[in-house]
């Protein structure tokens, strides 16, 4: 039951919405598990539960763990936090089993930190080397996600946004999952209770378990502090690990009542995941139908405004604004499921035309930035789609006005 909860968790559905991420995320998960295995093997002798005698072997295994983690981060950066969460979860499991002396505990924390820093450092070096070698120094796209200046200017607001986002994730908010997944907080509550009450009853023991479990809950949101408080849900790849870990503790709790409640919560959670995934799939299907029909209608209108339209020629097109897609299906925050290509970013001409070309309308090309800037004045006098006159020829460019306000990048200027 615990493994299905992990593999079916909605995070993976959101991640899979970007098809290019599927294979890289799968390999990154494998690399993280490999790094975790090397980390455990380097620090703990499975047979005796003590530190390995051979120090050179420990260093070699940790070096290999760094290599694997660096590869995982290169494939998808957020897996760095998944490794830390799983590493702390492993430590908590060992500590709960009373295998660890203080010396071994310190050793585990040291090597976890060393592998984490080393893996990120290796990724940074390889990333810089490849970008330099392939002449890809432009990091505008990646830098668009980062806004650590906001943390310095308004730390209270960023922390508040991060805390709100954390609550929405863990409490199963409809804004995140499309439905009220009320089984999720129950899994965390029963699992957390099982963690704190498990093992030996000493205050020190329970305090360590409590601090570790709270740290595990907080770690996935460290990245949020660098982006203003909110991250796309698809990047929260450490969250399925947390629910898997807490469900495992709840199901194996020494208290029979606690285990039964966890079992019921996990079963209900799986049903809610199935329902959420089905709704998201339906929303995606209808959005693509809408986009295909809108693309056909737009292309037909474009052919009509050109007196001697020739499909063998190339036509410059400039889109203004967006055409929202209304649906009764849920469309969670930051997910692409259920959203139209004609409404992303408030109207992104690059996305629109790339999609239309994918459908076969290959004779349409985007206007350049200078031309688009000049076209803004002409758009002001045009009605919006689907009114007559919302598509017309202006010089060598076909103007298409989908909405009353300019789209990307004009809607971001001055922000």
C-alpha positions in Angstrom: 0.0 0.0 0.0 2.8 2.4 0.8 4.6 2.0 -2.6 1.4 2.7 -4.6 0.9 5.8 -2.5 4.4 6.9 -3.6 4.2 6.1 -7.3 0.6 7.4 -7.8 1.1 10.6 -5.9 -0.2 13.6 -7.9 3.3 15.2 -8.1 4.2 12.7 -10.7 1.1 13.5 -12.7 2.0 17.2 -12.8 5.6 16.3 -13.7 4.4 14.0 -16.5 2.4 16.9 -18.0 5.8 18.0 -19.5 6.5 14.8 -21.5 10.2 15.6 -21.8 10.5 15.3 -18.0 9.3 11.7 -17.7 12.5 9.8 -18.7 14.8 12.3 -17.0 12.8 12.1 -13.7 12.8 8.3 -13.8 16.6 8.2 -14.2 17.1 10.8 -11.6 15.0 8.8 -9.1 17.2 5.7 -9.8 20.3 7.8 -9.3 19.0 9.2 -6.0 18.2 5.7 -4.7 21.7 4.5 -5.8 23.3 7.5 -4.0 21.2 6.7 -0.8 22.3 3.1 -0.9 26.0 4.1 -1.2 25.6 6.6 1.6 24.1 4.0 3.9 26.6 1.3 3.0 29.5 3.8 3.6 28.4 4.8 7.0 26.8 1.7 8.5 27.8 -1.9 8.4 24.5 -3.7 7.8 25.6 -6.8 9.7 26.8 -5.2 12.9 25.1 -1.8 12.9 28.5 -0.1 13.6 30.8 2.0 11.5 32.7 0.2 8.7 36.3 -0.5 9.6 37.7 0.3 6.1 37.8 4.1 5.8 39.0 4.1 2.2 36.0 2.1 1.3 33.8 4.7 3.0 35.3 7.5 1.1 35.0 5.6 -2.2 31.3 4.9 -1.6 30.6 8.4 -0.6 32.4 9.7 -3.7 30.3 7.4 -5.9 27.2 8.7 -4.0 28.3 12.3 -4.9 28.6 11.3 -8.5 25.1 9.7 -8.6 23.6 12.7 -6.8 25.3 15.1 -9.1 23.8 13.3 -12.1 20.3 13.3 -10.5 20.5 17.0 -9.9 21.6 17.6 -13.4 18.5 15.7 -14.7 16.1 17.5 -12.4 17.4 19.9 -9.7 14.6 19.2 -7.1 15.8 15.7 -6.6 18.5 17.2 -4.4 15.9 17.8 -1.7 14.4 14.3 -2.3 17.8 12.8 -1.4 18.1 14.9 1.8 14.6 13.8 2.8 15.3 10.1 2.2 18.6 10.4 3.9 17.1 11.8 7.0 14.3 9.3 6.8 16.9 6.5 6.8 18.7 8.0 9.8 15.4 8.2 11.6 14.7 4.6 10.8 18.1 3.5 12.1 17.8 5.7 15.2 14.3 4.4 15.9 15.7 0.8 15.7 18.2 1.9 18.4 21.2 0.9 16.2 23.0 4.2 16.5 25.4 5.5 19.0 26.0 9.3 19.2 29.2 8.8 17.3 27.5 7.0 14.4 24.7 9.6 14.4 27.1 12.4 14.0 29.0 10.4 11.3 25.7 9.9 9.4 24.8 13.6 9.5 28.3 14.6 8.4 28.4 12.3 5.4 24.8 13.3 4.4 25.8 16.9 4.4 29.1 16.2 2.6 27.3 14.2 -0.1 24.6 16.8 -0.5 27.1 19.7 -0.9 29.4 17.6 -3.0 26.6 16.5 -5.3 25.4 20.0 -5.8 29.0 21.2 -6.3 29.6 18.6 -9.0 26.4 19.5 -10.7 27.3 23.2 -10.7 30.8 22.5 -12.2 29.5 20.1 -14.9 26.6 22.5 -15.7 29.0 25.5 -16.2 31.4 23.3 -18.2 28.7 22.0 -20.6 27.1 25.4 -21.0 30.5 27.0 -21.8 31.5 24.1 -24.2 28.1 24.3 -26.0 28.0 28.1 -26.0 24.8 28.1 -23.9 25.8 30.8 -21.4 22.3 32.4 -21.5 20.6 31.4 -18.3 17.6 33.8 -18.7 15.1 30.9 -18.5 16.5 29.5 -15.3 17.0 32.9 -13.7 13.4 33.7 -14.3 12.5 31.2 -11.6 14.8 32.7 -9.0 13.9 35.8 -7.0 16.1 35.7 -3.9 16.1 39.5 -3.9 12.5 39.3 -2.8 13.5 37.3 0.2 15.9 40.1 1.2 13.4 42.8 0.6 10.3 41.2 2.1 11.4 38.1 4.2 8.2 38.1 6.2 6.0 37.9 3.1 8.1 35.2 1.5 8.1 33.1 4.6 4.3 33.6 4.9 3.8 32.5 1.3 6.0 29.5 1.8 4.1 28.5 5.0 0.8 28.9 3.2 2.0 26.7 0.3 3.3 24.1 2.7 -0.1 24.0 4.4 -1.9 23.6 1.1 0.4 20.7 0.1 0.1 18.8 3.4 -3.6 19.5 4.1 -4.7 18.3 0.6 -6.1 21.7 -0.6 -8.2 21.6 -3.8 -6.0 24.4 -5.3 -3.2 21.9 -5.3 -4.8 18.6 -6.1 -8.1 19.6 -7.8 -10.0 17.9 -4.9 -10.1 18.1 -1.1 -7.6 15.3 -0.4 -8.5 15.2 3.3 -6.8 11.8 3.8 -3.4 13.3 3.3 -3.2 15.2 6.6 -4.4 12.1 8.4 -1.5 10.1 7.0 0.9 12.7 8.2 -0.7 13.0 11.6 -0.8 9.2 12.3 2.7 8.7 10.8 4.1 11.6 12.9 2.5 10.2 16.0 3.9 6.8 15.4 7.4 8.3 14.8 7.4 10.3 18.1 5.9 7.5 20.2 7.9 4.7 18.8 11.0 3.0 20.2 12.3 3.8 23.6 10.5 6.3 25.7 13.4 8.6 26.7 12.8 12.3 26.2 16.1 12.6 24.3 15.0 9.8 21.9 11.6 11.3 21.2 13.0 14.8 20.9 15.5 13.7 18.2 12.7 11.9 16.3 10.5 15.0 16.6 13.1 17.4 15.3 14.1 15.0 12.5 10.5 14.5 11.4 9.8 18.3 11.4 12.9 18.9 9.4 11.8 16.3 6.8 8.5 18.1 6.5 10.2 21.5 6.0 13.1 20.6 3.7 11.1 20.4 0.4 10.2 24.0 0.8 13.7 25.4 1.1 13.6 26.1 -2.6 10.5 28.2 -2.2 12.4 30.8 -0.2 14.4 31.5 -3.3 11.5 32.0 -5.6 9.1 34.2 -3.6 7.3 31.4 -1.8 5.6 29.4 -4.5 6.9 26.7 -6.7 5.3 24.7 -9.5 3.8 21.5 -8.0 5.7 19.4 -10.5 9.0 20.4 -8.8 8.0 19.1 -5.4 9.4 15.6 -6.0 10.3 15.2 -2.3 6.7 15.3 -1.2 5.8 11.7 -2.4 8.8 10.5 -0.4 7.5 12.2 2.8 4.0 10.7 2.4 5.6 7.3 1.7 7.8 7.6 4.8 5.0 8.7 7.2 2.6 6.1 5.9 5.2 3.4 6.5 5.7 4.5 10.1 1.9 4.7 10.7 1.3 1.2 9.2 4.1 -0.3 11.3 3.1 1.5 14.5 3.2 -0.5 17.7 -0.3 0.8 18.5 -2.8 -1.4 16.7 -5.4 1.5 16.7 -2.9 3.9 15.1 -2.0 1.3 12.4 -5.7 0.8 11.6 -6.3 4.5 11.3 -3.3 4.8 9.0 -4.4 1.9 6.9 -7.9 3.5 6.4 -6.2 6.9 5.6 -3.8 5.3 3.0 -6.7 3.4 1.3 -8.8 6.6 1.2 -5.8 8.6 0.0 -5.3 6.2 -2.9 -8.9 6.5 -3.9 -8.6 10.3 -3.8 -5.4 10.2 -5.9 -7.2 8.1 -8.5 -10.1 10.5 -8.6 -7.8 13.5 -8.8 -5.8 12.0 -11.6 -8.9 11.1 -13.5 -10.2 14.7 -13.3 -6.9 16.1 -14.3 -6.8 13.7 -17.3 -10.2 14.7 -18.4 -9.4 18.4 -18.1 -6.3 17.9 -20.2 -8.2 16.0 -22.9 -10.9 18.7 -23.3 -8.3 21.4 -23.3 -6.5 19.8 -26.2 -9.8 19.3 -28.1 -10.5 23.0 -27.5 -7.0 24.0 -28.8 -7.3 21.9 -31.9 -10.7 23.4 -32.8 -9.5 26.9 -32.1 -6.4 26.4 -34.2 -8.5 25.2 -37.1 -10.8 28.2 -36.7 -7.9 30.7 -36.5 -6.2 29.2 -39.6 -9.4 29.3 -41.5 -9.9 33.0 -40.6 -6.3 33.7 -41.6 -6.8 32.2 -45.0 -9.9 34.3 -45.5 -8.3 37.7 -44.8 -5.7 37.0 -47.5 -7.2 37.5 -50.9 -4.8 35.2 -52.7 -3.8 32.8 -49.9 -1.0 30.4 -51.0 -0.3 27.5 -48.5 3.2 27.1 -50.1 4.2 30.6 -48.8 5.1 31.6 -45.3 2.9 34.1 -43.4 4.0 36.2 -40.4 1.5 36.2 -37.6 1.3 38.4 -34.5 -1.0 37.3 -31.6 -2.4 39.8 -29.1 -3.8 38.7 -25.7 -5.2 35.3 -24.7 -8.2 33.1 -25.3 -9.1 31.5 -21.9 -10.6 28.0 -21.9 -13.6 27.7 -19.5 -14.1 24.2 -18.0 -15.9 22.6 -15.1 -12.9 20.4 -14.4 -10.3 21.4 -11.8 -7.1 23.1 -12.9 -4.7 23.2 -10.0 -2.3 26.0 -9.4 0.9 26.0 -11.6 -0.2 22.8 -13.4 -0.5 22.8 -17.2 -3.3 20.2 -17.0 -6.6 21.6 -18.4 -5.0 24.9 -19.6 -5.0 26.0 -23.2 -1.9 26.8 -25.2 -3.8 30.0 -26.1 -4.0 31.2 -22.5 -0.6 30.4 -21.0 1.4 33.5 -19.8 -1.6 35.6 -20.6 -1.1 34.9 -24.2 2.3 33.6 -25.5 2.7 33.8 -29.2 5.6 31.4 -29.2 3.6 28.7 -27.5 0.5 29.3 -29.7 2.3 29.1 -33.0 4.5 26.1 -31.9 1.3 24.2 -31.1 -0.3 25.2 -34.4 2.7 24.1 -36.3 2.6 20.8 -34.5 -0.9 20.4 -35.8 0.3 20.9 -39.4 -0.1 24.7 -39.9 3.6 25.0 -40.8 3.2 28.0 -43.1 2.7 30.3 -40.1 5.7 32.1 -38.5 5.9 34.5 -35.5 6.7 38.1 -36.1 9.9 39.4 -34.6 10.1 41.5 -31.4 10.5 44.8 -33.3 7.5 44.2 -35.5 5.3 43.1 -32.5 6.2 46.3 -30.7 5.0 48.3 -33.8 1.8 46.3 -34.1 0.6 47.3 -30.6 -1.0 50.5 -31.9 -2.9 48.7 -34.6 -4.3 46.1 -32.2 -5.9 48.9 -30.1 -8.5 49.6 -32.8 -9.4 45.9 -33.4 -12.2 43.9 -31.8 -11.4 40.7 -29.9 -11.9 37.2 -31.2 -14.2 35.8 -32.6 -15.6 39.2 -33.7 -15.3 40.2 -37.4 -12.2 42.2 -37.8 -10.3 40.4 -35.0 -8.0 38.9 -37.7 -6.7 41.2 -40.4 -3.6 41.9 -42.5 -1.4 44.8 -41.5 1.5 45.3 -43.9 3.3 42.0 -44.2 1.9 40.7 -40.9 -1.4 39.0 -40.0 -2.7 40.4 -36.7 -4.9 38.1 -34.5 -6.4 39.8 -31.4 -7.6 37.1 -28.9 -8.0 39.3 -25.8 -8.3 42.9 -24.6 -4.9 43.0 -23.0 -1.4 42.3 -24.5 0.2 39.0 -23.8 3.7 37.9 -23.0 6.2 39.6 -22.9 4.4 42.9 -22.9 2.3 42.0 -19.8 5.5 41.6 -17.8 7.2 44.9 -18.6 7.7 47.1 -15.6 7.2 44.3 -13.1 
